[in-house]
Amino acid sequence: MIKNIAKTGVGLLLFLVVFGFVAYMVNPEAMQANQQEVKNSEDEILAGELVTKDEFGENWPFTVDEGRIECREAGALVFVRGEFEYQLNGTASQLGYTSINSIWRWNPDIPGTRISITPIIQRAQALC
């Protein structure tokens, strides 16, 4: 039984190698296009800067202490914290960035409202 599994695994690997080679021979530009897509996604950041809780004091609108605001393609404004990219405007929302609500701080002085995010949005907009 183990020999059959090994044969199947080797056969599958051989198939994938041959299929990849044939695909490359038929359309070598496809490999280069994929590499270019990765580079383009890195270039989509037009400008960005670090913002911190220390800068904003009690007006800091997030539950995390710092992050990076960025202007992305099509004017999408994004707050980046670690591997997460949160939407700051409707354009970023339409492009599928994560909702900011999970890290948007509630206003302790006015129940049911959040700390204004407008200063962060304005600062991110100035990067575009």
N, C-alpha and C positions, 0 to 999 in steps of 0.2 A: 504494500500500500504506500509506503514512504517513497518507493521508487517511482510509482505513478504520479505522486504529488510533485516530486522533483522533476520528472519529465514534463509535466504540465507547466510548471513554473519556468523551466528552461525554454519550453516551446513558446510560451507567452512572451518571454523576454526577447527571444529571437524574432518573433513576429513584430513586436514593437520597434525593434532596431531596424528591421527591413522596411517596415511601413514608414518610419521616419526618414530613412534614406531615400525611398521612392518619392515621398512627398517633397523632400528637399530638391530632388532632381527635377521634378515636374515644375516646382515653383520656388526657386531659391530666394526670391524677393520676400516671400512670406516670413522666413526666419528673420530677415533684416527688418521687416515691417514690425514684427513683434518687439524687437529690440528698440526700434524707434518709438513705439507706443509707450514703453517704459520711460524713455528719456522725456517724451512730451509730457507725461503725467508729472514728472519732476519739475518741468518748466512751467506748469500751470500756476504755480505760486508767483504772483506778480511782485508782491512785497509782503513783509511781515515784521513783527516786532514783539518782544516779550512785554507782558503787562503783569503787575503783581498787586497783591492785596496791600502791601506797604504803600504803594503809590496812591491808592484810592481810600484807604482807611475804612471808615464805617460805610462808605458808599460803594465798597467792593461788592459786585453783584453775584459772586460765585461762592460755592462751598469749597472750592479748591483754592490754594494760596497763590497760584500763578498759572500762566498759560501763554500761548503765543497767538496773537491775532494776525490773520492773513487775508489778503485780497487775492482771490482765485479767479479763474476763468469766468467770463461773463459777469463780473462784478459780484461773485459770491463771496460773502464775508463769513469767515470761519474762525472759531476759537479752538485751538489745538492744545490738548492736554495729554501727554504721553502718546499712546497710539489712537486716541479718540479724537475725532474731528466733529465739532458741534456747529450747527447752523446759527448764524447771527442775523440773517435776513431771509426774505422770501425766496430769493434766487438760490441761496444755499439749500433751503428746504426743498425746492423743486428739483435740485440736482441730487437729492437723496442723502444729504449729510444728517447726522444724528441730531435729534431735538436737544436743545440746550436746557430744557426743563429739568433734567435729572441733576444738573449742577447749579441751577439758578436759585439763588438764595431768597428765602421768604423775608419780607419786611417785618421785623419784630414790632415796629411802631404802628403799623396799619395792617391788622389781621386780614388775611385773604389776598394780600397783594405781595408783589416781589420788589426787591430793590431795583431801581431803574437801571436798565442795561444800555440806555441811550448814549452815555459817554463812551462806552466801549465800542458801540456801533459807529459813532462819529469818528473815533480814532482809527478804527479799521477802514472806514470809508476814505479817510485822508491818505491811505496807503495806495489806493487804486489810481 
